[in-house]
Structure formats: structure tokens, C-alpha cells
Amino acid sequence: MKTSRIFTSFFVLIAASFLFTSCNCDQNESTAKKVELKKEAGNYSLFVDGQPFYVKGAGLEGGDIAELAARGGNTMRTWRTDNQFRKGQEILDEALENGIMVCMGIEIARERHGFDYDNEAAVQKQLEYAKQEVLKYKDHPALLAWGIGNELNLHAENPKVWDAVNEIAAMIHETDPNHPTTTMLAGAAPEMVDVVVERCPNLDFLSFQLYGDIVNLPKYLENGTYEGAYIVSEWGPTGHWEMPATEWGRPIEQNSSEKAASYLSRYKNVIAADRQHCIGSFVFLWGQKQERTPTWYGLFHENGESTEAVDVMEYVWTGKWPENRAPQLISMSMNNKNAHGNIILDSGEEFTATVSAVDPDGDTLTYYWEIMPEVAEHKQSDGGDHEERPESLLHLDAGQEGQIITAQAPVNPGEYRLLAYARDQKGHAAYANIPFKVIKTDIIK
């Protein structure tokens, strides 16, 4: 097996101490921490301030940085320098105040969005943009590393994208000698990884993004030729493309407790199990987003309530469960069928739904229900792009007795989901949902 020379190169050791105040960086005096990737006794490690640093991280742009720190995380990643929630400087400053390091993403154009990597002028302009972003933030003491692009291999055919990534990595090394570089890859297929390693010798380590397929990561690495360091930069629940679907093609989402169990298993058996090459991970997503449903990927609900998976992350990061834990979802049914039941209702038909949940601390649970139309197929996002949340048709705050409800199906034929939440009134909630279809039966008189 071969190892690219880039993954045995080292960075200078960290000199600056951790600071917990906002950064007002003097352009003529670096306050940067200097990060080193070392290989000792066959094992890779990051070092920060001369001390080993294992990334206990979350993907986060609009989420609560202070809670990440309180839960035991030490690092966050972004997908770009400025986002809709915060500017890059604000992200770094707030991270610093909370003792959190940042793998700062640099937005790099994707071929699947129409960028042409044969266009030399456009590629050069992108390189110049990346340099300006690096110059803005390279001296901030919360900066850990640079993430060059996100899933640039997804639906991509032109290998010149990796030449552009390599050129950006080389620019970063020249402009900012204190921080390593990586790129975030969709999956870890050995053939794809080989191409990236060959064409990107200036990258310092790779970052893999896998969901249900994370269980195969050890096999991919064993069957491939890559022997360098890596981070799992996105991981979490089984993806919507990996789950079983209804007869009409809508993916079936696991409930919050099923997901929590998979988070725990995947962290222990894949991420933490490889202390030779894996230097940490970023769980997805420390916040909330709409992608097929409003609950599929977020560790938090739209109202900020945390889920059982957040408790799992606190446990794997700290070795201790939180003092007050989230409710646990046992089951959900609709007309005595679960989410795999291919439920079809007539327009306006009455149905009965039941949800069962328990609270580990004995907290009183209240129940909330909603019916949401499915995202129209032509509006479904690809690769995590923005997706609009459909407006719910039913909002039912059912209180403490709301484990069982009777309601009516929507009048308009179509595809829908019934969502149920069990809340402990202490900022935590469990959830489940069931996809169903509404038809209009013609009655012949």
C-alpha cells in the first residue's frame, strides 16, 4: 500500500495560548495557533499548543456554539466563511469565547451547480477569492484548519476540480503556514480517494462524509491505498436515500430513539475505534434544517429543543450522560400501522394515531402533532442544498393526554406526513413521523 508524501509532512507546532476573549487581530502580529499533524508510532494526531488534540466536533453554522461547548464538544466546522447566520469573524469570535476551535470552510464552486473547471479564468478568480478569505482569518486564535470545498466529487466528472483544490491548498500553505488543509468528500470509495490523493498532494489530510454507509468505512480504507490521516466531517442518521421507502417512493424516517442508538453505535464502532488514522469527527447537524422532513438531520428541533442524539454526543465526548435526558420514543402508529404500513386514506377520512414515549427522568411529557405535505419532487434538494419546508396543515398541541389523537386526513389528494413530538418541558423532545397518501374515491351513484 502506498502513502502520498503529503500525509507525512508536518506543520509547525502551536505557539499561541488559548484565549477566551474576542479577537482583534493585528494584521502585523499573528495571534494564530499553530497546528501540527504528527505521526508517532504509526498513529496520527493533531497537536494544538503542543498538546494532542482530538476533534470532538459538530457541523454548525447557525447552531448554539455555547451549548456545543457545554456538551463537551471542542470543535466546529463550517461550510463557508460567511453564512446566512453569521459572518466568519463572528463565528471565530464566538467560538473563541466558548473555547471552541473552528475548521473554517471555504466555499468552492461545484460542477453539479454548473461551474466549469475547464474555464481557467473562472478557476483563477476562485483561487483569488479563496486567498482573500484566508488572509482575513488566518491569524485568528480559534482557527484550527481550512476545509476546501464540500463534496466536490458529488455528481462531478471533470478531475480538474482536484487540480483547483490542490492549487488552493498550496496557496494556503504559502499564505498561512499555521493551519492544515483538507477537503470534504462525499463517501470514501477507494477509487475516488485515489484520484484525490494523486491530484492533491498539497492536502494534509482527507475528510469523509458518510451516513448509513459509515459502517463500511473500515472496509473502504482496508481495500484502498490511502494510509494518511482523516476526519469524518459529516456523519449522523441513516440518509433519506439509504432508507426503505413507501410504495409511492417517500423515504421512511427513523424515530429519534432509533437514530440515537445508531449515533452511539457508529461513533463507538467506527470513529472512536480507529485511533491510528482518524483524528476526530464532526457530527451533523448541530442545529436544525429541512431536508425531506424538518427532523431528519438536525440534532435540534425548530424551536431549539434538543433530541436524544445530543445526549449521546455528550456521552461519547465526556463519558457522562447529562443530568436531565431527552425523552425516548418507543413507537408510533396510524390506524394501527407503523411507518412501513403504506397507509392510504380517503380525502377527509378520520384516522386515529398513537405515539408512545417515556422520559428517563420521570418528567411529565406533553404531545404535539402536525400534518405536513411532502416536499414536491421537483423542489427536493440534492446533496444537502437548501430545501423549503412545506407549510403544515395541522398543528395540534394535545397536552399531557395527547398520546392518542383522532383527526381528519387532508381534503386534497396528495402525499403527507403525520409528525408527533413528545416534550419534557425542559428543552428536550422525542419525535417520529409516518408518511401517508390521500386519495379521492369516486362514488358512483
C-alpha positions as CSV (number, residue, x, y, z in Angstrom):
1,M,0.0,0.0,0.0
2,K,1.3,3.4,-0.9
3,T,1.2,6.6,1.2
4,S,1.2,10.0,-0.5
5,R,4.2,12.2,0.6
6,I,1.8,14.9,1.7
7,F,0.4,12.9,4.6
8,T,3.8,12.5,6.2
9,S,4.6,16.2,6.1
10,F,4.4,18.1,9.3
11,F,3.2,21.6,10.3
12,V,4.9,23.8,12.8
13,L,4.0,23.4,16.5
14,I,1.4,25.6,18.1
15,A,2.8,28.6,19.9
16,A,-0.1,30.8,21.0
17,S,-2.1,30.0,24.1
18,F,-5.9,29.6,24.2
19,L,-7.7,32.9,24.6
20,F,-11.3,33.3,25.7
21,T,-11.9,36.9,24.6
22,S,-12.9,38.3,21.3
23,C,-10.2,38.6,18.7
24,N,-9.0,41.9,17.4
25,C,-6.2,40.6,15.3
26,D,-3.4,43.0,14.3
27,Q,-2.5,42.3,10.7
28,N,1.1,42.8,11.5
29,E,1.2,40.4,14.5
30,S,-0.2,36.9,14.3
31,T,-2.2,35.6,17.2
32,A,-2.8,32.3,15.4
33,K,-2.4,28.9,17.0
34,K,0.0,26.8,15.0
35,V,-1.3,23.3,14.2
36,E,0.8,20.3,13.6
37,L,-0.2,16.9,12.2
38,K,2.1,14.2,13.6
39,K,2.6,10.6,13.0
40,E,4.0,8.8,16.1
41,A,4.3,5.1,16.5
42,G,2.1,4.7,13.4
43,N,-0.7,6.8,14.8
44,Y,-1.8,10.2,13.5
45,S,-2.7,13.1,15.9
46,L,-3.3,16.8,15.7
47,F,-1.4,19.0,18.1
48,V,-2.7,22.3,19.4
49,D,-0.4,24.3,21.7
50,G,1.9,21.3,21.7
51,Q,-0.8,19.1,23.1
52,P,-2.7,16.3,21.4
53,F,-6.0,17.5,20.1
54,Y,-8.7,15.0,19.1
55,V,-11.6,16.6,17.3
56,K,-14.9,16.3,19.1
57,G,-16.8,18.3,16.7
58,A,-20.1,19.2,15.1
59,G,-21.1,20.8,11.8
60,L,-22.5,24.1,12.8
61,E,-23.4,27.4,11.2
62,G,-26.5,28.7,12.9
63,G,-26.5,26.4,15.9
64,D,-25.7,27.2,19.5
65,I,-21.9,27.3,20.0
66,A,-22.1,27.7,23.7
67,E,-24.2,24.5,24.1
68,L,-21.7,22.6,21.9
69,A,-19.0,23.6,24.4
70,A,-21.3,22.8,27.4
71,R,-22.0,19.3,26.0
72,G,-18.3,18.5,25.7
73,G,-17.5,19.4,22.1
74,N,-14.2,21.2,21.3
75,T,-14.5,22.0,17.6
76,M,-17.0,23.1,15.0
77,R,-16.9,23.1,11.2
78,T,-18.5,25.5,8.7
79,W,-19.2,25.1,5.0
80,R,-18.2,28.6,4.1
81,T,-16.6,31.7,5.8
82,D,-19.7,33.8,5.9
83,N,-23.2,32.3,6.1
84,Q,-26.8,33.4,6.5
85,F,-26.5,33.4,10.3
86,R,-23.0,34.8,11.0
87,K,-20.0,36.4,9.3
88,G,-16.7,34.5,9.5
89,Q,-15.3,36.9,12.1
90,E,-18.4,36.5,14.3
91,I,-18.1,32.7,14.1
92,L,-14.5,32.7,15.1
93,D,-15.0,35.3,17.9
94,E,-17.9,33.4,19.4
95,A,-16.1,30.1,19.1
96,L,-13.1,31.6,20.9
97,E,-15.3,32.9,23.7
98,N,-16.5,29.4,24.3
99,G,-13.2,27.6,23.9
100,I,-14.2,26.0,20.6
101,M,-11.8,25.6,17.6
102,V,-13.0,26.1,14.0
103,C,-12.4,24.1,10.9
104,M,-13.3,27.0,8.6
105,G,-14.9,26.1,5.3
106,I,-14.1,27.9,2.1
107,E,-16.9,27.9,-0.4
108,I,-15.7,26.3,-3.7
109,A,-17.9,26.0,-6.7
110,R,-19.4,22.6,-7.6
111,E,-19.6,21.1,-11.1
112,R,-23.1,20.0,-10.3
113,H,-24.1,23.6,-9.9
114,G,-22.8,24.4,-13.3
115,F,-19.2,25.5,-12.6
116,D,-16.8,24.7,-15.5
117,Y,-13.3,23.6,-14.3
118,D,-12.0,23.9,-17.8
119,N,-12.6,27.7,-17.6
120,E,-9.2,28.8,-16.5
121,A,-10.2,32.4,-15.8
122,A,-13.1,31.3,-13.5
123,V,-10.7,28.9,-11.7
124,Q,-8.2,31.7,-11.2
125,K,-10.9,34.0,-9.9
126,Q,-11.9,31.4,-7.4
127,L,-8.3,31.0,-6.3
128,E,-8.1,34.7,-5.7
129,Y,-11.3,34.7,-3.7
130,A,-10.0,31.8,-1.5
131,K,-6.8,33.7,-0.8
132,Q,-8.7,36.8,0.3
133,E,-10.7,34.7,2.7
134,V,-7.6,33.1,4.1
135,L,-6.0,36.5,4.6
136,K,-9.0,37.7,6.6
137,Y,-9.0,34.9,9.1
138,K,-5.6,33.1,9.2
139,D,-4.4,34.9,12.4
140,H,-7.5,34.2,14.5
141,P,-6.7,32.1,17.5
142,A,-9.9,30.0,17.2
143,L,-8.9,28.7,13.7
144,L,-7.9,25.0,13.6
145,A,-7.9,24.1,9.9
146,W,-9.2,25.0,6.4
147,G,-11.9,22.9,4.7
148,I,-11.6,23.5,0.9
149,G,-15.0,22.9,-0.6
150,N,-17.7,20.4,0.3
151,E,-18.5,17.2,-1.6
152,L,-16.9,18.5,-4.8
153,N,-16.9,14.9,-6.1
154,L,-20.7,14.6,-5.9
155,H,-22.1,14.3,-9.5
156,A,-18.7,15.5,-10.8
157,E,-16.9,14.2,-13.8
158,N,-14.1,16.7,-14.5
159,P,-11.0,15.7,-12.5
160,K,-9.6,19.2,-12.9
161,V,-11.6,20.2,-9.8
162,W,-8.9,18.4,-7.8
163,D,-6.2,20.4,-9.5
164,A,-8.0,23.6,-8.4
165,V,-8.3,22.2,-4.8
166,N,-4.6,21.4,-4.8
167,E,-3.7,24.9,-6.0
168,I,-5.8,26.4,-3.3
169,A,-4.1,24.2,-0.7
170,A,-0.7,25.2,-1.9
171,M,-1.7,28.9,-1.7
172,I,-2.9,28.3,1.9
173,H,0.4,26.7,2.9
174,E,2.2,29.8,1.5
175,T,-0.2,32.3,2.9
176,D,-0.9,30.6,6.2
177,P,1.8,28.2,7.4
178,N,0.0,27.6,10.7
179,H,-3.1,25.6,9.7
180,P,-3.6,22.3,7.8
181,T,-5.8,21.9,4.8
182,T,-8.4,19.3,3.9
183,T,-11.3,18.8,1.5
184,M,-14.7,17.2,2.4
185,L,-15.6,14.2,0.3
186,A,-19.0,12.6,-0.3
187,G,-18.3,9.0,0.7
188,A,-14.9,7.2,0.8
189,A,-14.9,5.0,-2.3
190,P,-11.3,3.8,-2.8
191,E,-11.2,4.7,-6.5
192,M,-12.3,8.2,-5.8
193,V,-9.9,8.7,-2.9
194,D,-7.0,7.5,-5.1
195,V,-7.8,10.3,-7.6
196,V,-7.9,12.9,-4.9
197,V,-4.7,11.8,-3.3
198,E,-2.9,11.7,-6.7
199,R,-4.1,15.1,-7.8
200,C,-4.0,16.9,-4.4
201,P,-0.5,16.4,-2.9
202,N,-0.8,19.6,-1.0
203,L,-3.7,18.5,1.1
204,D,-2.7,17.4,4.6
205,F,-5.5,15.0,5.4
206,L,-8.8,13.9,3.9
207,S,-12.3,14.3,5.3
208,F,-15.0,11.7,4.6
209,Q,-18.8,12.2,4.8
210,L,-20.9,9.1,5.3
211,Y,-24.3,8.4,6.9
212,G,-25.7,4.9,6.9
213,D,-22.7,3.9,4.8
214,I,-20.3,4.8,7.6
215,V,-20.3,1.2,8.8
216,N,-18.4,0.4,5.6
217,L,-15.7,3.0,6.1
218,P,-13.2,0.5,7.7
219,K,-13.7,-1.8,4.7
220,Y,-13.2,1.1,2.2
221,L,-9.9,2.1,3.9
222,E,-8.7,-1.5,4.1
223,N,-9.4,-2.1,0.4
224,G,-7.9,1.2,-0.7
225,T,-4.4,2.5,-0.8
226,Y,-4.8,5.6,1.4
227,E,-2.9,5.4,4.7
228,G,-3.0,9.0,5.8
229,A,-5.0,10.8,8.5
230,Y,-8.7,11.6,8.1
231,I,-11.6,13.2,9.8
232,V,-15.2,12.1,9.4
233,S,-16.5,15.5,8.6
234,E,-20.2,14.6,8.3
235,W,-21.9,11.7,9.9
236,G,-25.2,11.1,11.6
237,P,-28.5,9.3,10.9
238,T,-29.1,6.9,8.0
239,G,-29.7,9.2,5.0
240,H,-33.0,9.5,3.2
241,W,-31.5,7.9,0.1
242,E,-30.5,4.9,2.2
243,M,-33.8,4.1,3.9
244,P,-36.7,2.0,2.8
245,A,-39.5,3.9,1.0
246,T,-43.3,3.7,0.7
247,E,-44.9,2.2,-2.3
248,W,-45.1,5.7,-3.7
249,G,-41.4,6.4,-3.2
250,R,-41.3,8.5,0.0
251,P,-38.4,7.6,2.4
252,I,-39.3,6.3,5.8
253,E,-37.5,8.2,8.6
254,Q,-36.3,6.5,11.8
255,N,-37.6,7.9,15.0
256,S,-35.4,9.9,17.4
257,S,-34.5,6.9,19.6
258,E,-33.6,4.7,16.7
259,K,-31.3,7.4,15.4
260,A,-29.8,7.9,18.9
261,A,-28.9,4.2,19.0
262,S,-27.2,4.4,15.6
263,Y,-25.2,7.6,16.6
264,L,-23.9,5.7,19.6
265,S,-23.0,2.6,17.7
266,R,-21.4,4.4,14.8
267,Y,-19.3,6.6,17.0
268,K,-18.0,3.7,19.1
269,N,-17.6,1.1,16.4
270,V,-16.2,3.3,13.5
271,I,-15.0,6.7,14.6
272,A,-13.5,6.0,18.1
273,A,-12.4,2.5,17.0
274,D,-9.7,3.9,14.6
275,R,-7.2,5.8,16.7
276,Q,-4.5,5.1,14.1
277,H,-5.7,7.3,11.3
278,C,-8.9,9.0,12.5
279,I,-8.2,12.4,14.2
280,G,-11.8,13.1,15.0
281,S,-15.2,13.9,13.6
282,F,-18.0,16.4,13.1
283,V,-21.5,15.2,13.8
284,F,-24.2,16.5,11.5
285,L,-26.1,18.8,12.2
286,W,-25.7,20.9,15.4
287,G,-28.9,22.8,14.7
288,Q,-32.0,22.2,12.5
289,K,-32.6,22.0,8.8
290,Q,-35.3,20.9,6.4
291,E,-34.3,18.0,4.2
292,R,-37.2,15.8,3.3
293,T,-38.6,16.4,6.8
294,P,-37.8,19.1,9.4
295,T,-36.3,16.4,11.7
296,W,-34.2,14.1,9.6
297,Y,-30.7,15.5,10.1
298,G,-30.9,18.2,12.8
299,L,-29.9,17.3,16.4
300,F,-32.3,20.0,17.5
301,H,-35.9,20.9,16.7
302,E,-37.1,24.0,15.0
303,N,-37.9,25.5,18.4
304,G,-34.5,24.7,19.8
305,E,-35.4,21.6,21.8
306,S,-32.6,19.0,21.8
307,T,-33.0,15.4,20.9
308,E,-31.8,12.1,22.4
309,A,-28.9,12.1,19.9
310,V,-27.5,15.3,21.6
311,D,-27.4,13.3,24.9
312,V,-25.5,10.6,23.0
313,M,-22.9,13.1,21.8
314,E,-22.4,14.4,25.3
315,Y,-21.8,10.9,26.5
316,V,-19.3,9.9,23.8
317,W,-17.4,13.2,24.2
318,T,-17.4,13.3,28.0
319,G,-18.1,9.8,29.3
320,K,-21.1,11.0,31.2
321,W,-24.8,11.3,30.4
322,P,-26.4,14.7,31.0
323,E,-28.2,15.2,34.3
324,N,-31.6,15.6,32.6
325,R,-32.0,13.5,29.5
326,A,-34.3,13.8,26.5
327,P,-37.5,11.7,26.2
328,Q,-37.3,8.3,24.4
329,L,-39.6,7.4,21.6
330,I,-41.0,3.8,21.8
331,S,-43.5,3.6,18.9
332,M,-45.9,5.5,16.7
333,S,-48.9,4.2,14.7
334,M,-51.6,5.4,12.4
335,N,-54.7,3.3,12.2
336,N,-52.7,0.6,13.9
337,K,-50.0,0.7,11.2
338,N,-46.4,1.9,11.6
339,A,-44.4,4.0,9.1
340,H,-43.8,0.9,6.9
341,G,-47.5,0.3,6.5
342,N,-48.1,2.2,3.2
343,I,-51.1,4.0,4.7
344,I,-53.6,5.3,2.2
345,L,-56.6,7.4,3.4
346,D,-59.6,8.8,1.6
347,S,-60.0,12.6,1.3
348,G,-61.1,13.9,4.7
349,E,-61.2,10.4,6.2
350,E,-61.0,10.2,10.0
351,F,-58.0,8.4,11.4
352,T,-56.6,7.5,14.9
353,A,-52.9,7.9,15.7
354,T,-50.9,6.8,18.7
355,V,-47.4,7.7,20.0
356,S,-45.6,6.1,22.9
357,A,-42.7,7.7,24.7
358,V,-41.0,7.6,28.1
359,D,-38.8,10.1,30.0
360,P,-35.7,8.6,31.7
361,D,-36.1,11.2,34.5
362,G,-39.8,10.8,35.0
363,D,-40.6,14.2,33.6
364,T,-44.1,14.8,32.5
365,L,-44.5,14.6,28.8
366,T,-46.8,16.7,26.6
367,Y,-47.6,15.8,22.9
368,Y,-47.7,17.9,19.8
369,W,-48.9,16.7,16.3
370,E,-48.8,18.2,12.8
371,I,-49.6,17.1,9.3
372,M,-47.1,18.3,6.7
373,P,-47.3,17.9,2.9
374,E,-44.3,16.1,1.4
375,V,-41.8,18.2,-0.5
376,A,-42.7,18.2,-4.2
377,E,-40.2,16.1,-6.1
378,H,-39.1,19.0,-8.3
379,K,-38.3,21.0,-5.1
380,Q,-36.3,18.3,-3.3
381,S,-32.8,19.4,-2.5
382,D,-29.7,17.5,-3.8
383,G,-26.6,17.0,-1.8
384,G,-27.8,19.0,1.2
385,D,-28.7,22.1,-0.7
386,H,-31.4,24.4,0.6
387,E,-34.9,23.0,0.7
388,E,-38.0,24.9,1.5
389,R,-40.1,23.5,4.4
390,P,-43.8,22.9,3.3
391,E,-46.3,24.7,5.5
392,S,-48.0,22.3,7.9
393,L,-51.8,21.8,7.6
394,L,-52.5,20.7,11.1
395,H,-51.0,22.0,14.4
396,L,-52.3,20.2,17.4
397,D,-50.9,20.9,20.9
398,A,-52.5,17.9,22.6
399,G,-51.1,18.3,26.1
400,Q,-50.4,15.5,28.6
401,E,-53.2,13.3,27.4
402,G,-52.3,13.6,23.8
403,Q,-50.7,10.2,23.2
404,I,-53.8,9.2,21.2
405,I,-55.5,11.6,18.7
406,T,-58.3,11.4,16.3
407,A,-58.1,13.7,13.3
408,Q,-59.1,14.0,9.6
409,A,-57.0,13.5,6.6
410,P,-56.4,16.5,4.3
411,V,-59.2,17.1,1.8
412,N,-56.8,17.5,-1.2
413,P,-55.3,14.2,-2.6
414,G,-51.5,14.0,-2.2
415,E,-48.6,12.8,-0.1
416,Y,-48.3,13.8,3.5
417,R,-46.6,13.0,6.8
418,L,-48.0,12.9,10.3
419,L,-45.4,14.1,12.8
420,A,-45.5,13.6,16.5
421,Y,-43.4,15.1,19.3
422,A,-43.1,14.2,23.0
423,R,-41.8,17.1,25.0
424,D,-40.5,17.1,28.6
425,Q,-40.9,20.8,29.2
426,K,-37.2,21.1,30.0
427,G,-35.9,21.8,26.5
428,H,-35.9,18.2,25.1
429,A,-38.2,16.3,22.8
430,A,-38.5,12.9,21.1
431,Y,-40.2,12.6,17.7
432,A,-41.4,10.2,15.0
433,N,-43.4,10.6,11.7
434,I,-45.4,8.4,9.4
435,P,-45.8,9.1,5.6
436,F,-49.3,8.6,4.2
437,K,-51.2,9.2,1.0
438,V,-54.6,10.7,0.5
439,I,-56.8,9.7,-2.5
440,K,-60.2,10.8,-3.5
441,T,-62.5,7.8,-4.0
442,D,-65.1,8.3,-6.7
443,I,-68.5,7.2,-5.6
444,I,-70.8,6.0,-8.4
445,K,-74.5,6.7,-7.6
